[in-house]
Amino acid sequence: MDSSLEKFTPRLQSQYSAQMRAKFGLFTKQPEDGAFFSESFDLMETAKVDYTRFFRALSCLDSDGTSALVDLFVARKLVNRNKVVMWVSQYLQRCEKEILSASERCEKNARGKPQVHTEKLLGATGH
């Protein structure tokens, strides 16, 4: 049984990482991705942000600007606006490491997000 789990865990982690990158509109693997995803979901949980609305706003970030995404977080006044702006800045820095330009990434995101339901990936608790 332990042998099977040892083989399964890396595959699970690899698949989860690939699906999270797709959800975030990222296409290349970076060492900091795991920590970034964790911080992102922690922030969404603290702010009680709807995942679907978040990923929709994120997919339009390059064309629509940051205000709609920031407003999702600060609407309930559960997180500081500066913290959200700092997260958006980190996300945009991460995007700069991508092989696609901002317009190419936006076009690819506009064609449709992958059919990966974040709530199912994270479990019923949302984290």
N, C-alpha and C positions, 0 to 999 in steps of 0.2 A: 504494500500500500504506500509506504513512504517513497519508494522508487517512482511510482506513478505520479505522486504529488510533486516530486522534484522535477519531473519532466513537464508537468502541466503548468506549474506556476510561471515559469519564464514565458511560455506561450500565451498564457492569460495576460500577463503584464504587457507583453508586446502588442497583443491585439487591442487591449484597453488603451494603451498609449496611442496607437494608430487611430482609433476611433475618436479619442479626445482631440487629437490634432485636427482631424477632419471637422469635428464640431466647432473648433475655434478658428477654422479657416487657415490652418497651418499645414504645410505639405512636406516639410523636412523635419527630421528628428534632431533635437538639440538636447544636450545634457540637462539643462535646467527645466525641461518641460514638465516633469513630474511635480516639482515644487511649485511651478507656475500654476498648473491645473489645480493643485490642492489649495493654494492661496485664493484662486479665483472662486472656487466653490465655497470656501470659508466666507469670502466677502458676500457672495450671493445669499448664503444661508443667513448671515448676520442681518443683511438688508431685506430679507424675505422677498427676493426678486424671483419672479416667475422665469423658469429656465427657457421656456419657449420664446417669450418676449425678449429675454436677454440675447439669445442666439440670433434672433431675427434682427435686433438692433446691431449686434456685432457684425453680422454679415453685410450690413449697409454702412458700416463705419467709414470706409474709404470714400464713399460717394456722398453720404449724408452728414458727415462730421460727427463730433463726439457728443453733442448736447442731448440727443435722444437717449443715448446709452447712459450718460451720467444722470439724467433725470429719472431713469428707472430706479437707480439706487437711492437717490436723495429724496424721492417723493414721500417716503414714509418717515423720513428724518431719523432713521435708525443707524446711519453711518454718516461720517463727515464727508462733505463734498471734496475736500482736499485729498482724502484717502482714495476716493474713486478716481479723481483726476490723475493721481499718482499711478493707480492700477492701469488706467488707460494708457498712460505714458509707457509703462512697462510692456504692455501688450504691443504697442506700436513699435517699440524697440525690438521686441521679439519678431515682429513682422518684417523688420529690416533684414533679418537673417534669412529670409525666404528667397527662393530662386525666382519667384514671380514678382512682378511690379505690383504696386498698389492697385492699378486699374485692372491688371490681369487677375489678381486675387479677388477683386470685387466682382468681376464678370463671372469667374468660376463659382463664387458664392451665390451669385444671383441665379445661376442655373439650377440651384436647388441644393439644400443642405442634405447630407447623407441621411438615410432613414435610420438613425441611431437615436433611440430615445434615452436621454440622459438619466431620467428617473429610474429606468430599468437597469441601467449600468451601475448606478450608485446604490440601488436598493430602495426599499420603501421609506427609509429614514431620511433620504435626501442627501446623505453624506456618508 
